[in-house]
Amino acid sequence: MSDPRAAFLAGDRLDDVALFLADTYVDDERLKSYGEPVEDGVVIVVDGERGRNAFAAATNTDAMEFARAAMDREGVIDESLTSGTCPDSSADGSSEPSAVSQADGSEPTAACEDGRSEPTAVSEGDDGAESAAHSVQFVFAFAEAENQDVGGIYAEGDVVHAYAQCACGTAYSDRWTIDE
């Protein structure tokens, strides 16, 4: 398969990691040369070690520390790895402030053009504000091979583990079995 993201999502790149970086989080045109430009950012699929290093460089967060923190909250991450549903977003359109901070315990931030970070405001109001307040800033994902000995979802096939950071500051996770 020539499409790295499709190959990753098909379970053909189990030693690699996938990263999604939203334009609203990291606005660096150079990243698009390393991955697949998508509507709201870039998806990069690279070997595990390079991917963890790229994630740390782009987010100032250790990938595995982020994954451990995000495991505490379940949400929905789209199988495209570019969007999700934050567990702190509400169905009625109002935005509740997150009780969960970023993986490193700091306030939610957004990257500025000069590389600094500033606090991200969580807005309330219409669906556009709700959507922006709960948009995915970045995703870190890896796939694990089917493992009959472990049982559960792992006995059903290869499993994608995905971890997302929401604009509101909530880190959350999702996992699913790769469809054959």
Phi, psi and omega in degrees: 000132183271343180271108184302320181293317178297319178296318178300311183290342176271356180085015182270358182224063185290344178267001184255167172237156177243139178234136168244129176236117182287145176302328180289344180260310180230110180255082182225105183303334180298330181298327182296336177284344180266348184212203183258111175296133177235174187308315187248013182169219181218143174248128181240130176238117181217170180302155188309309183294313178297322180295316178296321177294318179296319178299313180299318180294321183281330187245353185059030181223136175294131185301315184286327174295318178299314181300316179299318179293319183290335180297340182289343181233129175264135176220195178241124175246125181299143181297347174285345182072011184248358180204173179188180177241111181295135178293347178264000175277148183253155180286339183273002176093350176275156183248116177271134177300144182288136173273350182252126179272182178299166184304327182268005178087357182276171177290153175302139181225163174231147181281137176266168180301327182272009176092350176286168175243145175231155178302144178262127178280140174263115184263159177239165174129227186292173183300328178296318178293319178299315180298314180293321181292336182238033177276149179288128178270318175202158178227139172239128182219148171218162180242144181240136182293151175309140181217098181299327182294329181283324180082193180057217181301331182288338177277347183274343181153186176296145185237131172269130173253123181233141183229128184237152172246123179272155176299335180282350179108349181283130171259133182215168185227163176207159174208152180204157177278136179289127177288136180279000000 
